[in-house]
Amino acid sequence: METFTAIIRKSEKQFVALCPELDVVSQGYTIEESIKNLKEAVELYIEEMGIPYGTCKGETIVVSFDVKNAKIASPVRA
């Protein structure tokens, strides 16, 4: 069994879950659903592609940081 990381963000209508070790993304209407869907997507990825060498070595660290003078883009709507 391997352990992976899930980073979850709230979008407009759903929660988006990312596994940074494999660059796999999924989504769901709840946090629990997004994690369940991500787990399924990761399992399918590993079944098809395998785990890239060195992916699960060591520990993943997730941090937040601030950026000065960051500009927020305006949404573009046609």
HTML snippet that shows the backbone in 3Dmol.js (N, CA, C, O; Angstrom):
<script src="https://3Dmol.org/build/3Dmol-min.js"></script>
<div id="view" style="width:600px;height:400px;position:relative"></div>
<script>
const pdb = `
ATOM      1  N   MET A   1       0.843  -1.180   0.000  1.00  0.00           N
ATOM      2  CA  MET A   1       0.000   0.000   0.000  1.00  0.00           C
ATOM      3  C   MET A   1       0.889   1.243   0.000  1.00  0.00           C
ATOM      4  O   MET A   1       1.877   1.309   0.730  1.00  0.00           O
ATOM      5  N   GLU A   2       0.536   2.205  -0.807  1.00  0.00           N
ATOM      6  CA  GLU A   2       1.263   3.477  -0.884  1.00  0.00           C
ATOM      7  C   GLU A   2       0.378   4.600  -0.341  1.00  0.00           C
ATOM      8  O   GLU A   2      -0.847   4.521  -0.421  1.00  0.00           O
ATOM      9  N   THR A   3       0.987   5.621   0.199  1.00  0.00           N
ATOM     10  CA  THR A   3       0.262   6.780   0.709  1.00  0.00           C
ATOM     11  C   THR A   3       0.509   7.960  -0.223  1.00  0.00           C
ATOM     12  O   THR A   3       1.646   8.235  -0.604  1.00  0.00           O
ATOM     13  N   PHE A   4      -0.563   8.650  -0.582  1.00  0.00           N
ATOM     14  CA  PHE A   4      -0.483   9.811  -1.453  1.00  0.00           C
ATOM     15  C   PHE A   4      -1.114  11.017  -0.765  1.00  0.00           C
ATOM     16  O   PHE A   4      -1.776  10.873   0.263  1.00  0.00           O
ATOM     17  N   THR A   5      -0.914  12.185  -1.319  1.00  0.00           N
ATOM     18  CA  THR A   5      -1.431  13.437  -0.786  1.00  0.00           C
ATOM     19  C   THR A   5      -2.621  13.901  -1.610  1.00  0.00           C
ATOM     20  O   THR A   5      -2.641  13.727  -2.829  1.00  0.00           O
ATOM     21  N   ALA A   6      -3.616  14.494  -0.949  1.00  0.00           N
ATOM     22  CA  ALA A   6      -4.737  15.122  -1.645  1.00  0.00           C
ATOM     23  C   ALA A   6      -4.774  16.601  -1.254  1.00  0.00           C
ATOM     24  O   ALA A   6      -4.820  16.941  -0.072  1.00  0.00           O
ATOM     25  N   ILE A   7      -4.753  17.462  -2.253  1.00  0.00           N
ATOM     26  CA  ILE A   7      -4.919  18.901  -2.038  1.00  0.00           C
ATOM     27  C   ILE A   7      -6.294  19.246  -2.584  1.00  0.00           C
ATOM     28  O   ILE A   7      -6.583  18.993  -3.754  1.00  0.00           O
ATOM     29  N   ILE A   8      -7.139  19.821  -1.743  1.00  0.00           N
ATOM     30  CA  ILE A   8      -8.533  20.063  -2.129  1.00  0.00           C
ATOM     31  C   ILE A   8      -8.805  21.558  -2.124  1.00  0.00           C
ATOM     32  O   ILE A   8      -8.467  22.268  -1.177  1.00  0.00           O
ATOM     33  N   ARG A   9      -9.424  22.019  -3.205  1.00  0.00           N
ATOM     34  CA  ARG A   9      -9.809  23.427  -3.333  1.00  0.00           C
ATOM     35  C   ARG A   9     -11.277  23.503  -3.696  1.00  0.00           C
ATOM     36  O   ARG A   9     -11.788  22.641  -4.410  1.00  0.00           O
ATOM     37  N   LYS A  10     -11.947  24.512  -3.217  1.00  0.00           N
ATOM     38  CA  LYS A  10     -13.355  24.731  -3.549  1.00  0.00           C
ATOM     39  C   LYS A  10     -13.427  25.560  -4.807  1.00  0.00           C
ATOM     40  O   LYS A  10     -12.877  26.659  -4.862  1.00  0.00           O
ATOM     41  N   SER A  11     -14.109  25.039  -5.830  1.00  0.00           N
ATOM     42  CA  SER A  11     -14.358  25.832  -7.037  1.00  0.00           C
ATOM     43  C   SER A  11     -15.764  26.409  -6.914  1.00  0.00           C
ATOM     44  O   SER A  11     -16.356  26.363  -5.835  1.00  0.00           O
ATOM     45  N   GLU A  12     -16.300  26.944  -7.987  1.00  0.00           N
ATOM     46  CA  GLU A  12     -17.629  27.557  -7.923  1.00  0.00           C
ATOM     47  C   GLU A  12     -18.699  26.583  -7.455  1.00  0.00           C
ATOM     48  O   GLU A  12     -19.515  26.922  -6.598  1.00  0.00           O
ATOM     49  N   LYS A  13     -18.704  25.367  -8.015  1.00  0.00           N
ATOM     50  CA  LYS A  13     -19.781  24.421  -7.724  1.00  0.00           C
ATOM     51  C   LYS A  13     -19.308  23.124  -7.084  1.00  0.00           C
ATOM     52  O   LYS A  13     -20.110  22.402  -6.492  1.00  0.00           O
ATOM     53  N   GLN A  14     -18.013  22.816  -7.192  1.00  0.00           N
ATOM     54  CA  GLN A  14     -17.521  21.532  -6.703  1.00  0.00           C
ATOM     55  C   GLN A  14     -16.193  21.700  -5.980  1.00  0.00           C
ATOM     56  O   GLN A  14     -15.568  22.760  -6.020  1.00  0.00           O
ATOM     57  N   PHE A  15     -15.781  20.631  -5.321  1.00  0.00           N
ATOM     58  CA  PHE A  15     -14.461  20.562  -4.722  1.00  0.00           C
ATOM     59  C   PHE A  15     -13.543  19.842  -5.708  1.00  0.00           C
ATOM     60  O   PHE A  15     -13.907  18.802  -6.257  1.00  0.00           O
ATOM     61  N   VAL A  16     -12.360  20.397  -5.929  1.00  0.00           N
ATOM     62  CA  VAL A  16     -11.380  19.815  -6.851  1.00  0.00           C
ATOM     63  C   VAL A  16     -10.246  19.239  -6.008  1.00  0.00           C
ATOM     64  O   VAL A  16      -9.658  19.937  -5.183  1.00  0.00           O
ATOM     65  N   ALA A  17      -9.947  17.968  -6.223  1.00  0.00           N
ATOM     66  CA  ALA A  17      -8.898  17.279  -5.463  1.00  0.00           C
ATOM     67  C   ALA A  17      -7.738  16.942  -6.393  1.00  0.00           C
ATOM     68  O   ALA A  17      -7.946  16.414  -7.485  1.00  0.00           O
ATOM     69  N   LEU A  18      -6.522  17.247  -5.963  1.00  0.00           N
ATOM     70  CA  LEU A  18      -5.301  17.009  -6.730  1.00  0.00           C
ATOM     71  C   LEU A  18      -4.377  16.093  -5.949  1.00  0.00           C
ATOM     72  O   LEU A  18      -4.159  16.293  -4.755  1.00  0.00           O
ATOM     73  N   CYS A  19      -3.840  15.095  -6.617  1.00  0.00           N
ATOM     74  CA  CYS A  19      -2.774  14.262  -6.071  1.00  0.00           C
ATOM     75  C   CYS A  19      -1.478  14.771  -6.703  1.00  0.00           C
ATOM     76  O   CYS A  19      -1.194  14.441  -7.854  1.00  0.00           O
ATOM     77  N   PRO A  20      -0.675  15.576  -5.972  1.00  0.00           N
ATOM     78  CA  PRO A  20       0.505  16.187  -6.589  1.00  0.00           C
ATOM     79  C   PRO A  20       1.599  15.190  -6.960  1.00  0.00           C
ATOM     80  O   PRO A  20       2.383  15.454  -7.871  1.00  0.00           O
ATOM     81  N   GLU A  21       1.667  14.056  -6.275  1.00  0.00           N
ATOM     82  CA  GLU A  21       2.709  13.087  -6.592  1.00  0.00           C
ATOM     83  C   GLU A  21       2.553  12.515  -8.003  1.00  0.00           C
ATOM     84  O   GLU A  21       3.544  12.227  -8.673  1.00  0.00           O
ATOM     85  N   LEU A  22       1.301  12.353  -8.449  1.00  0.00           N
ATOM     86  CA  LEU A  22       1.045  11.770  -9.769  1.00  0.00           C
ATOM     87  C   LEU A  22       0.443  12.767 -10.754  1.00  0.00           C
ATOM     88  O   LEU A  22       0.264  12.443 -11.928  1.00  0.00           O
ATOM     89  N   ASP A  23       0.128  13.980 -10.288  1.00  0.00           N
ATOM     90  CA  ASP A  23      -0.518  15.004 -11.104  1.00  0.00           C
ATOM     91  C   ASP A  23      -1.860  14.502 -11.634  1.00  0.00           C
ATOM     92  O   ASP A  23      -2.179  14.666 -12.811  1.00  0.00           O
ATOM     93  N   VAL A  24      -2.638  13.889 -10.745  1.00  0.00           N
ATOM     94  CA  VAL A  24      -3.974  13.377 -11.068  1.00  0.00           C
ATOM     95  C   VAL A  24      -4.987  14.262 -10.353  1.00  0.00           C
ATOM     96  O   VAL A  24      -4.795  14.624  -9.192  1.00  0.00           O
ATOM     97  N   VAL A  25      -6.071  14.610 -11.054  1.00  0.00           N
ATOM     98  CA  VAL A  25      -7.098  15.499 -10.514  1.00  0.00           C
ATOM     99  C   VAL A  25      -8.464  14.846 -10.662  1.00  0.00           C
ATOM    100  O   VAL A  25      -8.725  14.126 -11.626  1.00  0.00           O
ATOM    101  N   SER A  26      -9.335  15.111  -9.684  1.00  0.00           N
ATOM    102  CA  SER A  26     -10.731  14.692  -9.773  1.00  0.00           C
ATOM    103  C   SER A  26     -11.569  15.731  -9.039  1.00  0.00           C
ATOM    104  O   SER A  26     -11.034  16.720  -8.537  1.00  0.00           O
ATOM    105  N   GLN A  27     -12.870  15.514  -8.975  1.00  0.00           N
ATOM    106  CA  GLN A  27     -13.748  16.487  -8.334  1.00  0.00           C
ATOM    107  C   GLN A  27     -14.982  15.809  -7.768  1.00  0.00           C
ATOM    108  O   GLN A  27     -15.262  14.649  -8.071  1.00  0.00           O
ATOM    109  N   GLY A  28     -15.719  16.546  -6.940  1.00  0.00           N
ATOM    110  CA  GLY A  28     -16.962  16.052  -6.376  1.00  0.00           C
ATOM    111  C   GLY A  28     -17.717  17.193  -5.732  1.00  0.00           C
ATOM    112  O   GLY A  28     -17.163  18.269  -5.505  1.00  0.00           O
ATOM    113  N   TYR A  29     -18.990  16.954  -5.436  1.00  0.00           N
ATOM    114  CA  TYR A  29     -19.817  18.003  -4.833  1.00  0.00           C
ATOM    115  C   TYR A  29     -19.577  18.154  -3.332  1.00  0.00           C
ATOM    116  O   TYR A  29     -20.001  19.147  -2.741  1.00  0.00           O
ATOM    117  N   THR A  30     -18.906  17.188  -2.709  1.00  0.00           N
ATOM    118  CA  THR A  30     -18.505  17.286  -1.312  1.00  0.00           C
ATOM    119  C   THR A  30     -17.015  16.954  -1.224  1.00  0.00           C
ATOM    120  O   THR A  30     -16.435  16.405  -2.161  1.00  0.00           O
ATOM    121  N   ILE A  31     -16.406  17.293  -0.091  1.00  0.00           N
ATOM    122  CA  ILE A  31     -14.996  16.948   0.104  1.00  0.00           C
ATOM    123  C   ILE A  31     -14.822  15.440   0.056  1.00  0.00           C
ATOM    124  O   ILE A  31     -13.896  14.933  -0.578  1.00  0.00           O
ATOM    125  N   GLU A  32     -15.710  14.730   0.726  1.00  0.00           N
ATOM    126  CA  GLU A  32     -15.619  13.268   0.773  1.00  0.00           C
ATOM    127  C   GLU A  32     -15.741  12.657  -0.619  1.00  0.00           C
ATOM    128  O   GLU A  32     -15.012  11.727  -0.964  1.00  0.00           O
ATOM    129  N   GLU A  33     -16.674  13.191  -1.420  1.00  0.00           N
ATOM    130  CA  GLU A  33     -16.855  12.682  -2.781  1.00  0.00           C
ATOM    131  C   GLU A  33     -15.636  12.987  -3.647  1.00  0.00           C
ATOM    132  O   GLU A  33     -15.234  12.156  -4.462  1.00  0.00           O
ATOM    133  N   SER A  34     -15.045  14.169  -3.478  1.00  0.00           N
ATOM    134  CA  SER A  34     -13.862  14.511  -4.278  1.00  0.00           C
ATOM    135  C   SER A  34     -12.688  13.594  -3.919  1.00  0.00           C
ATOM    136  O   SER A  34     -11.929  13.194  -4.802  1.00  0.00           O
ATOM    137  N   ILE A  35     -12.531  13.259  -2.638  1.00  0.00           N
ATOM    138  CA  ILE A  35     -11.464  12.345  -2.234  1.00  0.00           C
ATOM    139  C   ILE A  35     -11.730  10.942  -2.762  1.00  0.00           C
ATOM    140  O   ILE A  35     -10.818  10.282  -3.259  1.00  0.00           O
ATOM    141  N   LYS A  36     -12.971  10.484  -2.656  1.00  0.00           N
ATOM    142  CA  LYS A  36     -13.335   9.159  -3.182  1.00  0.00           C
ATOM    143  C   LYS A  36     -13.055   9.086  -4.678  1.00  0.00           C
ATOM    144  O   LYS A  36     -12.494   8.100  -5.155  1.00  0.00           O
ATOM    145  N   ASN A  37     -13.439  10.119  -5.420  1.00  0.00           N
ATOM    146  CA  ASN A  37     -13.210  10.148  -6.866  1.00  0.00           C
ATOM    147  C   ASN A  37     -11.724  10.237  -7.192  1.00  0.00           C
ATOM    148  O   ASN A  37     -11.265   9.628  -8.159  1.00  0.00           O
ATOM    149  N   LEU A  38     -10.961  10.996  -6.386  1.00  0.00           N
ATOM    150  CA  LEU A  38      -9.519  11.086  -6.598  1.00  0.00           C
ATOM    151  C   LEU A  38      -8.863   9.735  -6.360  1.00  0.00           C
ATOM    152  O   LEU A  38      -7.990   9.319  -7.122  1.00  0.00           O
ATOM    153  N   LYS A  39      -9.280   9.056  -5.310  1.00  0.00           N
ATOM    154  CA  LYS A  39      -8.717   7.737  -5.011  1.00  0.00           C
ATOM    155  C   LYS A  39      -8.956   6.784  -6.178  1.00  0.00           C
ATOM    156  O   LYS A  39      -8.057   6.040  -6.572  1.00  0.00           O
ATOM    157  N   GLU A  40     -10.163   6.808  -6.728  1.00  0.00           N
ATOM    158  CA  GLU A  40     -10.478   5.962  -7.883  1.00  0.00           C
ATOM    159  C   GLU A  40      -9.616   6.345  -9.090  1.00  0.00           C
ATOM    160  O   GLU A  40      -9.101   5.474  -9.791  1.00  0.00           O
ATOM    161  N   ALA A  41      -9.465   7.645  -9.325  1.00  0.00           N
ATOM    162  CA  ALA A  41      -8.652   8.109 -10.458  1.00  0.00           C
ATOM    163  C   ALA A  41      -7.188   7.707 -10.287  1.00  0.00           C
ATOM    164  O   ALA A  41      -6.538   7.314 -11.256  1.00  0.00           O
ATOM    165  N   VAL A  42      -6.663   7.802  -9.053  1.00  0.00           N
ATOM    166  CA  VAL A  42      -5.278   7.405  -8.781  1.00  0.00           C
ATOM    167  C   VAL A  42      -5.114   5.907  -8.989  1.00  0.00           C
ATOM    168  O   VAL A  42      -4.128   5.468  -9.580  1.00  0.00           O
ATOM    169  N   GLU A  43      -6.077   5.115  -8.506  1.00  0.00           N
ATOM    170  CA  GLU A  43      -6.007   3.661  -8.700  1.00  0.00           C
ATOM    171  C   GLU A  43      -5.999   3.302 -10.185  1.00  0.00           C
ATOM    172  O   GLU A  43      -5.241   2.429 -10.608  1.00  0.00           O
ATOM    173  N   LEU A  44      -6.842   3.974 -10.978  1.00  0.00           N
ATOM    174  CA  LEU A  44      -6.873   3.724 -12.420  1.00  0.00           C
ATOM    175  C   LEU A  44      -5.565   4.154 -13.085  1.00  0.00           C
ATOM    176  O   LEU A  44      -5.058   3.468 -13.973  1.00  0.00           O
ATOM    177  N   TYR A  45      -5.022   5.292 -12.650  1.00  0.00           N
ATOM    178  CA  TYR A  45      -3.747   5.771 -13.187  1.00  0.00           C
ATOM    179  C   TYR A  45      -2.647   4.748 -12.928  1.00  0.00           C
ATOM    180  O   TYR A  45      -1.893   4.392 -13.833  1.00  0.00           O
ATOM    181  N   ILE A  46      -2.562   4.278 -11.680  1.00  0.00           N
ATOM    182  CA  ILE A  46      -1.520   3.312 -11.304  1.00  0.00           C
ATOM    183  C   ILE A  46      -1.716   2.003 -12.060  1.00  0.00           C
ATOM    184  O   ILE A  46      -0.740   1.388 -12.492  1.00  0.00           O
ATOM    185  N   GLU A  47      -2.958   1.571 -12.226  1.00  0.00           N
ATOM    186  CA  GLU A  47      -3.243   0.343 -12.968  1.00  0.00           C
ATOM    187  C   GLU A  47      -2.747   0.443 -14.409  1.00  0.00           C
ATOM    188  O   GLU A  47      -2.212  -0.520 -14.959  1.00  0.00           O
ATOM    189  N   GLU A  48      -2.928   1.603 -15.005  1.00  0.00           N
ATOM    190  CA  GLU A  48      -2.559   1.796 -16.409  1.00  0.00           C
ATOM    191  C   GLU A  48      -1.080   2.161 -16.582  1.00  0.00           C
ATOM    192  O   GLU A  48      -0.403   1.613 -17.452  1.00  0.00           O
ATOM    193  N   MET A  49      -0.582   3.085 -15.754  1.00  0.00           N
ATOM    194  CA  MET A  49       0.744   3.654 -15.961  1.00  0.00           C
ATOM    195  C   MET A  49       1.800   3.136 -14.981  1.00  0.00           C
ATOM    196  O   MET A  49       2.995   3.210 -15.265  1.00  0.00           O
ATOM    197  N   GLY A  50       1.369   2.619 -13.843  1.00  0.00           N
ATOM    198  CA  GLY A  50       2.303   2.266 -12.783  1.00  0.00           C
ATOM    199  C   GLY A  50       2.695   3.509 -12.008  1.00  0.00           C
ATOM    200  O   GLY A  50       2.340   4.626 -12.383  1.00  0.00           O
ATOM    201  N   ILE A  51       3.423   3.308 -10.934  1.00  0.00           N
ATOM    202  CA  ILE A  51       3.899   4.436 -10.134  1.00  0.00           C
ATOM    203  C   ILE A  51       5.278   4.825 -10.649  1.00  0.00           C
ATOM    204  O   ILE A  51       6.181   3.988 -10.659  1.00  0.00           O
ATOM    205  N   PRO A  52       5.468   6.069 -11.076  1.00  0.00           N
ATOM    206  CA  PRO A  52       6.782   6.492 -11.553  1.00  0.00           C
ATOM    207  C   PRO A  52       7.840   6.282 -10.475  1.00  0.00           C
ATOM    208  O   PRO A  52       7.587   6.519  -9.294  1.00  0.00           O
ATOM    209  N   TYR A  53       9.012   5.841 -10.880  1.00  0.00           N
ATOM    210  CA  TYR A  53      10.104   5.563  -9.939  1.00  0.00           C
ATOM    211  C   TYR A  53      10.415   6.800  -9.109  1.00  0.00           C
ATOM    212  O   TYR A  53      10.549   7.899  -9.647  1.00  0.00           O
ATOM    213  N   GLY A  54      10.531   6.622  -7.809  1.00  0.00           N
ATOM    214  CA  GLY A  54      10.902   7.701  -6.912  1.00  0.00           C
ATOM    215  C   GLY A  54       9.748   8.572  -6.456  1.00  0.00           C
ATOM    216  O   GLY A  54       9.950   9.486  -5.657  1.00  0.00           O
ATOM    217  N   THR A  55       8.533   8.311  -6.949  1.00  0.00           N
ATOM    218  CA  THR A  55       7.390   9.151  -6.613  1.00  0.00           C
ATOM    219  C   THR A  55       7.052   9.113  -5.133  1.00  0.00           C
ATOM    220  O   THR A  55       6.777  10.154  -4.536  1.00  0.00           O
ATOM    221  N   CYS A  56       7.067   7.951  -4.541  1.00  0.00           N
ATOM    222  CA  CYS A  56       6.619   7.804  -3.155  1.00  0.00           C
ATOM    223  C   CYS A  56       7.765   7.773  -2.158  1.00  0.00           C
ATOM    224  O   CYS A  56       7.564   7.433  -0.992  1.00  0.00           O
ATOM    225  N   LYS A  57       8.943   8.118  -2.596  1.00  0.00           N
ATOM    226  CA  LYS A  57      10.081   8.160  -1.689  1.00  0.00           C
ATOM    227  C   LYS A  57      10.004   9.447  -0.869  1.00  0.00           C
ATOM    228  O   LYS A  57       9.775  10.523  -1.422  1.00  0.00           O
ATOM    229  N   GLY A  58      10.188   9.343   0.413  1.00  0.00           N
ATOM    230  CA  GLY A  58      10.200  10.537   1.254  1.00  0.00           C
ATOM    231  C   GLY A  58       8.809  11.049   1.549  1.00  0.00           C
ATOM    232  O   GLY A  58       7.808  10.366   1.330  1.00  0.00           O
ATOM    233  N   GLU A  59       8.774  12.255   2.045  1.00  0.00           N
ATOM    234  CA  GLU A  59       7.551  12.849   2.544  1.00  0.00           C
ATOM    235  C   GLU A  59       7.187  14.053   1.687  1.00  0.00           C
ATOM    236  O   GLU A  59       8.067  14.810   1.275  1.00  0.00           O
ATOM    237  N   THR A  60       5.902  14.236   1.415  1.00  0.00           N
ATOM    238  CA  THR A  60       5.431  15.408   0.684  1.00  0.00           C
ATOM    239  C   THR A  60       5.085  16.491   1.694  1.00  0.00           C
ATOM    240  O   THR A  60       4.400  16.225   2.682  1.00  0.00           O
ATOM    241  N   ILE A  61       5.548  17.694   1.455  1.00  0.00           N
ATOM    242  CA  ILE A  61       5.262  18.818   2.341  1.00  0.00           C
ATOM    243  C   ILE A  61       4.426  19.823   1.557  1.00  0.00           C
ATOM    244  O   ILE A  61       4.814  20.239   0.466  1.00  0.00           O
ATOM    245  N   VAL A  62       3.287  20.209   2.107  1.00  0.00           N
ATOM    246  CA  VAL A  62       2.405  21.177   1.468  1.00  0.00           C
ATOM    247  C   VAL A  62       2.398  22.425   2.340  1.00  0.00           C
ATOM    248  O   VAL A  62       2.087  22.352   3.528  1.00  0.00           O
ATOM    249  N   VAL A  63       2.740  23.574   1.753  1.00  0.00           N
ATOM    250  CA  VAL A  63       2.788  24.835   2.488  1.00  0.00           C
ATOM    251  C   VAL A  63       2.038  25.914   1.716  1.00  0.00           C
ATOM    252  O   VAL A  63       1.819  25.788   0.511  1.00  0.00           O
ATOM    253  N   SER A  64       1.653  26.957   2.408  1.00  0.00           N
ATOM    254  CA  SER A  64       1.060  28.142   1.780  1.00  0.00           C
ATOM    255  C   SER A  64       2.057  29.287   1.899  1.00  0.00           C
ATOM    256  O   SER A  64       2.828  29.342   2.857  1.00  0.00           O
ATOM    257  N   PHE A  65       2.046  30.199   0.933  1.00  0.00           N
ATOM    258  CA  PHE A  65       2.927  31.360   1.001  1.00  0.00           C
ATOM    259  C   PHE A  65       2.254  32.535   0.328  1.00  0.00           C
ATOM    260  O   PHE A  65       1.394  32.359  -0.535  1.00  0.00           O
ATOM    261  N   ASP A  66       2.650  33.741   0.725  1.00  0.00           N
ATOM    262  CA  ASP A  66       2.097  34.981   0.177  1.00  0.00           C
ATOM    263  C   ASP A  66       3.018  35.530  -0.898  1.00  0.00           C
ATOM    264  O   ASP A  66       4.234  35.343  -0.850  1.00  0.00           O
ATOM    265  N   VAL A  67       2.424  36.210  -1.864  1.00  0.00           N
ATOM    266  CA  VAL A  67       3.173  36.874  -2.926  1.00  0.00           C
ATOM    267  C   VAL A  67       2.748  38.343  -2.922  1.00  0.00           C
ATOM    268  O   VAL A  67       1.559  38.647  -3.010  1.00  0.00           O
ATOM    269  N   LYS A  68       3.716  39.249  -2.819  1.00  0.00           N
ATOM    270  CA  LYS A  68       3.411  40.679  -2.824  1.00  0.00           C
ATOM    271  C   LYS A  68       3.008  41.130  -4.216  1.00  0.00           C
ATOM    272  O   LYS A  68       3.487  40.597  -5.217  1.00  0.00           O
ATOM    273  N   ASN A  69       2.127  42.112  -4.270  1.00  0.00           N
ATOM    274  CA  ASN A  69       1.701  42.754  -5.518  1.00  0.00           C
ATOM    275  C   ASN A  69       1.112  41.779  -6.528  1.00  0.00           C
ATOM    276  O   ASN A  69       1.262  41.970  -7.735  1.00  0.00           O
ATOM    277  N   ALA A  70       0.443  40.737  -6.046  1.00  0.00           N
ATOM    278  CA  ALA A  70      -0.178  39.770  -6.966  1.00  0.00           C
ATOM    279  C   ALA A  70      -1.441  40.389  -7.543  1.00  0.00           C
ATOM    280  O   ALA A  70      -2.280  40.909  -6.807  1.00  0.00           O
ATOM    281  N   LYS A  71      -1.571  40.330  -8.852  1.00  0.00           N
ATOM    282  CA  LYS A  71      -2.758  40.844  -9.538  1.00  0.00           C
ATOM    283  C   LYS A  71      -3.727  39.695  -9.785  1.00  0.00           C
ATOM    284  O   LYS A  71      -3.318  38.613 -10.207  1.00  0.00           O
ATOM    285  N   ILE A  72      -4.989  39.924  -9.528  1.00  0.00           N
ATOM    286  CA  ILE A  72      -6.014  38.907  -9.777  1.00  0.00           C
ATOM    287  C   ILE A  72      -6.619  39.203 -11.137  1.00  0.00           C
ATOM    288  O   ILE A  72      -7.067  40.319 -11.402  1.00  0.00           O
ATOM    289  N   ALA A  73      -6.627  38.197 -11.994  1.00  0.00           N
ATOM    290  CA  ALA A  73      -7.153  38.353 -13.344  1.00  0.00           C
ATOM    291  C   ALA A  73      -8.673  38.489 -13.306  1.00  0.00           C
ATOM    292  O   ALA A  73      -9.351  37.874 -12.483  1.00  0.00           O
ATOM    293  N   SER A  74      -9.181  39.302 -14.209  1.00  0.00           N
ATOM    294  CA  SER A  74     -10.623  39.440 -14.355  1.00  0.00           C
ATOM    295  C   SER A  74     -11.161  38.285 -15.188  1.00  0.00           C
ATOM    296  O   SER A  74     -10.522  37.875 -16.157  1.00  0.00           O
ATOM    297  N   PRO A  75     -12.327  37.753 -14.825  1.00  0.00           N
ATOM    298  CA  PRO A  75     -12.890  36.672 -15.631  1.00  0.00           C
ATOM    299  C   PRO A  75     -13.249  37.168 -17.029  1.00  0.00           C
ATOM    300  O   PRO A  75     -13.722  38.291 -17.198  1.00  0.00           O
ATOM    301  N   VAL A  76     -13.022  36.335 -18.008  1.00  0.00           N
ATOM    302  CA  VAL A  76     -13.338  36.690 -19.395  1.00  0.00           C
ATOM    303  C   VAL A  76     -14.614  35.957 -19.767  1.00  0.00           C
ATOM    304  O   VAL A  76     -14.684  34.731 -19.679  1.00  0.00           O
ATOM    305  N   ARG A  77     -15.608  36.702 -20.178  1.00  0.00           N
ATOM    306  CA  ARG A  77     -16.880  36.089 -20.583  1.00  0.00           C
ATOM    307  C   ARG A  77     -17.252  36.620 -21.949  1.00  0.00           C
ATOM    308  O   ARG A  77     -17.180  37.817 -22.229  1.00  0.00           O
ATOM    309  N   ALA A  78     -17.651  35.685 -22.782  1.00  0.00           N
ATOM    310  CA  ALA A  78     -18.016  36.082 -24.142  1.00  0.00           C
ATOM    311  C   ALA A  78     -19.488  36.378 -24.253  1.00  0.00           C
ATOM    312  O   ALA A  78     -19.968  36.727 -25.331  1.00  0.00           O
TER     313      ALA A  78
END
`;
const viewer = $3Dmol.createViewer("view");
viewer.addModel(pdb, "pdb");
viewer.setStyle({}, {cartoon: {color: "spectrum"}});
viewer.zoomTo();
viewer.render();
</script>
